[in-house]
Amino acid sequence: MKKFLSLIVLSLGIQNFYSQNFIQAYQNRANQVSQTNITTNLQEFSNFGIKTTGSANNVNAFNWIKNKYLSYGYSTSQIVEDPFSYTSGSNTVNSKNLVITKIGTVYPNKFVIICGHFDSINGPGVNDNGSGTSIILEAARILKDIPTEYSIKFIHFSGEEQGLRGSTHYANTVAYQGTNRVLDIKLVFNLDQVGGKMGNINNTIYCDEDMGGNPNNTAASVAATQELVTLTSLYSPLLTDIDEAEDTDYIPFELKGEVITGYFEKLRSNYPHTANDTFANTDPVYIYNVGKASVGALQHFAVATTSILSTDENSANELEQATIYPNPAKEFLNIKLPKNTKNFSFELTDLLGHSFLSKKDQTKINISGITKGVYLGKIITDHHTVVRKVVIE
């Protein structure tokens, strides 16, 4: 991504958002973000290869995302395919955005948009932007049946890498028609390149701040980003820093005067836009933590119910708290499990699913005979499975 050059920031009246106080129900749902789901989604996303806009792989990734929503229980009436086209040289490129709408209980016609792109160039794009894609999917899964005062649109844009084609189309022809504002948008919350680079200490996330473009929304966007900073610390272990808005899919909305914010990795990976933007080179634990922050923030922006609706909300799979250490490892792996976990097995596989060892009820495992590389460690009980990336040196 390229930087969006800042212009003059004017002092304007700031739009009132709700104050940011810790809400236990929001934390319970943030804790439902599953490391296993994140890892699985990243792997499946990677398997579609290079997702150049208009390509067969791009279409396959689109259909995969759509089928995820259907599997979560979203109805076909909530899912809209938004086609667009543009000219590249002498060719016409056709592609689609995917838009899923969850209707709010108090303000059904006012929308919080959470978005990110799924196209890639020169590689599978697991960081840029399978990371954002996987988090949006998890947020949609967790919040499907959670009442929110404002409506939420989960949008997966195509054509970002070719110049924000999909988001520009949506902003200019769906959200707006000419100068006529069709959608009443409360906020656009974008996730792009939040995958981290394996080997970095990925403990800080950039909160994107609007520092230019259309001056009419700058102050309100700055206020929203300051809220995002607070929300990140409330609902995730991540540290935060402020970064100016990137050249990514919230920009067409910013130019229309909408309020924007978003996440972007702080320690910039050098793999996006290359063949090495793969699962092995991303940090799924970092993505998991950004996912927790995103679910917490999205609930705040859309004003989710503060009631705990069921015991399940308060007991997100305890096995997700399991850890495998040290990581990277050389001779032994240690498995730390929740205290109530009994009768488990551990399997070490490569990224293609080939098994290298399998152990039963052992919390210290000898790996001295395993070739150096990146593996997946699976902890399996009668009812649950969690997956962790394991690096053997």
Helices and strands as residue ranges (DSSP letters): H 24-30, H 35-47, H 56-72, G 76-78, E 79-88, E 91-102, E 107-117, I 126-131, H 132-143, E 150-157, H 165-170, I 171-175, E 176-177, E 180-181, E 184-191, E 204-209, G 215-217, H 218-235, E 239-244, H 251-255, E 260-265, G 279-281, H 284-302, G 311-314, G 318-321, E 323-325, E 332-336, E 345-349, E 355-360, E 364-366, E 373-380, E 385-392
